[in-house]
């Protein structure tokens, strides 16, 4: 598992958390999602869970139910990592352009 995750796992907010906090059901999932909220590798984590079709636990701030729904809505995606990294880059570019426009 570590090989597929690469170095992003070393930066994960949950890396020292008790797995029992991340692999929970029902209302307890909101606590796990709070751990993900400020994580710097949330995108990489979510992409890993989607690409590997991980069925249990909260990954990248999404529950297994949320991930299944996303996979059903986007069945043609072959690489979630590529899709999410592109979306993040586009978002950051747009944010930079908006900031530059405000400054001028």
KOLMI-905485 format. One record per residue (C-alpha): residue number from 1; residue in three letters; x, y, z. Coordinates in Angstrom, 3 decimals, decimal comma. Layout:
N
{NUM; Ala; {X; Y; Z}}
...
//
This chain:
104
{1; Unk; {0,000; 0,000; 0,000}}
{2; Unk; {2,792; 2,457; 0,805}}
{3; Unk; {4,317; 2,053; -2,658}}
{4; Unk; {1,096; 3,121; -4,370}}
{5; Unk; {0,565; 6,007; -1,975}}
{6; Unk; {4,055; 7,359; -2,409}}
{7; Unk; {5,354; 10,201; -0,292}}
{8; Unk; {1,998; 11,973; 0,072}}
{9; Unk; {1,123; 9,588; 2,886}}
{10; Unk; {3,985; 10,997; 4,964}}
{11; Unk; {2,267; 14,405; 4,862}}
{12; Unk; {-1,256; 13,165; 5,639}}
{13; Unk; {-3,004; 14,708; 8,629}}
{14; Unk; {-4,287; 11,252; 9,599}}
{15; Unk; {-0,954; 9,428; 9,475}}
{16; Unk; {-0,715; 9,332; 13,267}}
{17; Unk; {-4,449; 8,960; 13,909}}
{18; Unk; {-5,931; 5,805; 15,304}}
{19; Unk; {-7,389; 3,875; 12,335}}
{20; Unk; {-10,489; 3,333; 14,454}}
{21; Unk; {-11,166; 7,075; 14,000}}
{22; Unk; {-11,035; 6,825; 10,207}}
{23; Unk; {-12,880; 3,574; 9,588}}
{24; Unk; {-16,152; 4,416; 11,288}}
{25; Unk; {-19,791; 4,437; 10,278}}
{26; Unk; {-22,686; 6,854; 10,532}}
{27; Unk; {-22,381; 10,098; 12,454}}
{28; Unk; {-18,838; 9,255; 13,580}}
{29; Unk; {-17,673; 9,848; 10,008}}
{30; Unk; {-17,991; 13,592; 10,536}}
{31; Unk; {-15,093; 13,391; 12,996}}
{32; Unk; {-12,934; 11,631; 10,434}}
{33; Unk; {-13,884; 14,200; 7,809}}
{34; Unk; {-12,735; 16,975; 10,180}}
{35; Unk; {-9,271; 15,418; 10,217}}
{36; Unk; {-9,258; 15,608; 6,405}}
{37; Unk; {-10,541; 19,183; 6,220}}
{38; Unk; {-7,181; 20,910; 6,622}}
{39; Unk; {-5,000; 18,133; 5,215}}
{40; Unk; {-2,457; 19,269; 2,630}}
{41; Unk; {-2,667; 15,987; 0,691}}
{42; Unk; {-6,427; 15,604; 0,664}}
{43; Unk; {-6,548; 15,515; -3,153}}
{44; Unk; {-3,889; 12,823; -3,406}}
{45; Unk; {-5,626; 10,757; -0,738}}
{46; Unk; {-9,013; 11,002; -2,439}}
{47; Unk; {-7,506; 10,153; -5,822}}
{48; Unk; {-5,825; 7,092; -4,323}}
{49; Unk; {-9,083; 5,865; -2,787}}
{50; Unk; {-10,997; 6,394; -6,021}}
{51; Unk; {-8,359; 4,878; -8,294}}
{52; Unk; {-7,939; 1,859; -6,017}}
{53; Unk; {-11,697; 1,560; -5,390}}
{54; Unk; {-11,193; 1,509; -1,626}}
{55; Unk; {-14,541; 0,656; -0,143}}
{56; Unk; {-14,122; 1,430; 3,557}}
{57; Unk; {-13,208; 4,446; 5,620}}
{58; Unk; {-12,981; 8,165; 5,055}}
{59; Unk; {-10,376; 9,075; 2,443}}
{60; Unk; {-9,712; 12,582; 1,170}}
{61; Unk; {-12,655; 13,862; 3,152}}
{62; Unk; {-15,191; 11,564; 1,512}}
{63; Unk; {-17,042; 8,615; 2,974}}
{64; Unk; {-17,384; 5,331; 1,143}}
{65; Unk; {-20,965; 6,268; 0,201}}
{66; Unk; {-19,845; 9,610; -1,236}}
{67; Unk; {-17,051; 7,942; -3,199}}
{68; Unk; {-19,409; 5,299; -4,617}}
{69; Unk; {-21,811; 8,028; -5,741}}
{70; Unk; {-18,958; 9,926; -7,403}}
{71; Unk; {-17,767; 6,788; -9,176}}
{72; Unk; {-21,297; 6,155; -10,460}}
{73; Unk; {-21,636; 9,754; -11,709}}
{74; Unk; {-18,295; 9,637; -13,545}}
{75; Unk; {-17,884; 6,056; -14,833}}
{76; Unk; {-15,577; 7,042; -17,695}}
{77; Unk; {-12,801; 8,463; -15,514}}
{78; Unk; {-9,759; 6,232; -15,890}}
{79; Unk; {-7,409; 8,189; -13,602}}
{80; Unk; {-8,851; 10,153; -10,710}}
{81; Unk; {-5,368; 11,299; -9,810}}
{82; Unk; {-4,898; 12,959; -13,195}}
{83; Unk; {-8,393; 14,446; -13,134}}
{84; Unk; {-8,100; 15,852; -9,611}}
{85; Unk; {-4,573; 17,178; -10,124}}
{86; Unk; {-5,678; 18,950; -13,305}}
{87; Unk; {-8,720; 20,389; -11,538}}
{88; Unk; {-6,544; 21,622; -8,656}}
{89; Unk; {-4,074; 23,254; -11,050}}
{90; Unk; {-6,923; 24,940; -12,951}}
{91; Unk; {-8,424; 26,190; -9,694}}
{92; Unk; {-5,100; 27,588; -8,507}}
{93; Unk; {-4,536; 29,288; -11,872}}
{94; Unk; {-7,990; 30,878; -11,746}}
{95; Unk; {-7,398; 32,062; -8,197}}
{96; Unk; {-4,067; 33,616; -9,192}}
{97; Unk; {-5,672; 35,369; -12,157}}
{98; Unk; {-8,461; 36,776; -9,952}}
{99; Unk; {-5,938; 38,035; -7,427}}
{100; Unk; {-3,882; 39,705; -10,152}}
{101; Unk; {-7,003; 41,312; -11,609}}
{102; Unk; {-7,937; 42,751; -8,211}}
{103; Unk; {-4,419; 44,098; -7,686}}
{104; Unk; {-4,354; 46,030; -10,979}}
//
